[in-house]
């Protein structure tokens, strides 16, 4: 069942033709959400952002600053879900957090305090999300305001994931850094997409189960 | 079965009367390892380190620099397993990585290149490790040399944990940062000790199962 937090909301997926963006857009549409995709080859980022209540940014780290600059004037008062992971080629298996502490804090600094930045979807393998069915991975949601994080939790659950409040936006560093570790684990243990589960949360049901 | 990597080795646990140190020392003794505990009220850190082949440092973040200084002259050529998590009171639920990038890199900087620094045991709840039985948490092991990490993996397995190579020492930032998130999850979801499991590693058996 769709959360009341998402009722009648339009979601812009910026970079929505990329692997993660396309997978999220597909799952959200299937859940009954209105989704507008912003892409370099279709609807411009700014136009998609202007049309939406909630903006989800799913671009590579190197494209983050440009994408955020493009949407900034249409983001005031809105929730922006940053999904950026600071993978810096060629050493993508090595944690390289930006000087701001995390890509999420970088997004907040670029967008300014009038924008409600949260972050999520760092650890889920896009190709698994692109297939139907459950994904064996928790989604940690970070943000300085609990009410804003709750929207991210609702979005993750609408995409079929178990989602958890992960605390302050600064805590995004943990999930962002873990992505490089997951890339390392994929190579070392020959996995097609290692994920993350938080254990010993007995009262929390899996909403996808 | 004890790994050949640990055969006839003596392990020094520096800060071994703390919660994590005492739990590890107990499990390693039970596994047949020779353990010497260094503590402020017993065997001095330097003496314990001098007597050992492998040195495990289990002190709070605020005590890390002093502890490493105390053992430095007895650590050359040895493996030092740093378990430090940069929890900075009063905001222990907020990720606050040190300027070096991680406590593990700080340890390497303090000890110098002659010491083989690895890091591990960041995410396991000490009070769960203090009880007998399995702990539902993976142990990520970080270090720049695979052979050094393998010793950390063997130590974690000897303590009854599933252990994984997590990549370069810099990647320790991921597990260290995650500890603050786990503290946040414990409070938010009323857990007695949230842990971490890596999913989708089909070929890796749980050595504790």
Interface residues (C-beta under 8 A of the other chain):
Chain A: X93 X94 X95 X96 X97 X101 X125 X136 X137 X140 X164 X165 X166 X167 X168 X170 X171 X173 X174 X175 X177 X178 X180 X181 X182 X184 X185 X188 X189 X190 X191 X192 X193 X194 X195 X196 X197 X198 X199 X200 X201 X202 X203 X204
Chain B: X93 X94 X95 X96 X97 X101 X102 X125 X136 X137 X140 X164 X165 X166 X167 X168 X170 X171 X173 X174 X175 X177 X178 X180 X181 X182 X184 X185 X188 X189 X190 X191 X192 X193 X194 X195 X196 X197 X198 X199 X200 X201 X202 X203 X204
